[in-house]
Amino acid sequence: MDEVRKKLLSVAIGAICGIAAVLLIAALFSFIIVKSESVNYSLLIPFGIVAACIGTFGGGFISARISGSAGMLIGTVNGVLMFVLLLGAGAVIGEMPEAVSLLRLVLMVLSGAIGGVVGVNGKRKRRRRI
């Protein structure tokens, strides 16, 4: 049971870090859109999807690093959890799920799984003993 608890905790920590990354990236995109001379509102949905995918990749990476194994599974679960959290946040502000939500789900799950694989297979820094 201890191993399952460790994996669930790693997914929760990764999802929190991933949501924070999504918020930072969305704020950066918002700043870019506001500072641009002409606002093209057709770019809002793609920017949101890109921000969600980058954050999910980071969340999957962090989850897999903490867990140390089963990177694809951990990253996939992280992607689904982050999608549910973002969908819930949208529902709180009154946004209804659209057809683009299915695309967002698929891309977030894939980017979380890729982040998990990269997180598990990446080289870890070795501390030098003195």
N, C-alpha and C positions, 0 to 999 in steps of 0.2 A: 504494500500500500504506500510505502514511503516513496517509491519510484514514481508512482502515479501522481502523488501530491507534488513532487518536484517538477514534473512535466506540466501540471496544471498551473503551478505558480510561475513557471517560466513563460507559459502562454499569456498569463495575466500581465506580467511585467512587460513582455514584448508588446502586447496590445496597448498598454498605457503609453509606452514610449512611441509606438507607431501612431497613435492618435495625436500625441503631442507634435510629432513630425508633420502629420497632415495639417494640423492647425498652423504651424510655422510656414509651411510651403504655401498654404492657401493665403496666408497673410502677405507673403512675398508676391504671389501672383496678383493679389488685390492691389498692392502698392504699384506694381508694374502697370496694371490696367488703369488705375487712377492717374498715374503720371503720364500716360500716353495721351497724345493729342486727340485722337478719335477712339471712342470706346466701341469695340465690336462685341456686342453681346452674344454673338454666336460662339465665341471662344470660351464662355463661362463653363459650359458643361465639359468640354475637353480638358480645360485647366483643372477642374475639380476631379476628373478621373485620373489625370496624371498625378496630382497631389496625393490622391488616395493610394495609387499604386506605388509611388515612391515611399510613402509612409508605411504601407503594408510590407514592402520589401525590407525596410529597416526593422519593423516589428518582428518579422519572421527570422531575420538574421539574429537579432538580440535573443529571441526565444530559443533558437537552436544553439546559440553560444552558451546560454545558461544551462540548457538541458544536456547538451553534449552528445546526444544521439537522436535518431529518428527525425532528422532534419526536415524531410519532406512532409511527414505527418504533422509535426509541430508547426511548420510554416503554413500548411493548409488550414489547420485548426485556427491558427492566428488570423489568417485571412478571412475566414468565415466569421470569427468573433468580431473583427474590426468592421466587417460589412454590416453585421447586425447592429453594432453600436452606432455606426454612422446612419444607418437606416432609421434607427430609433431616435437619434438626434434630429433627423429630418422630420420625423413624424411629430415630434414635440413642437416644432415650429410651424407645423401645418402643411408640410410638403408631402404630397402623395407619391407613392412609388410609380415610376414611369417605365416605359419599355427600356430605357437606357439603364435601369437598375440591374437588369439581367446581365448586360455587358459589363457593368461595374463589378458585379459579383464574380463573374468569370475572370476578369482581369485582376481583381484583388486576390482571389484564391491562387491564381497562377503566380503572381508576383510574391505572395507570401511563401508559396512552396519553393520558388527559386531562391528567395532569401534564406529559407531554412536550409536548403542544400548547400548554399555558399557558406552559411554560418557554421555548419558542422564540418565541412571539408576544408575550410580555411585554416591556414597555419596559425598556431597560437604562438605568442611571444614567449620565449623561455627567459625566465629570470636567472640572471647570473648570480651564482653563489660566491660569496666572498670568504 
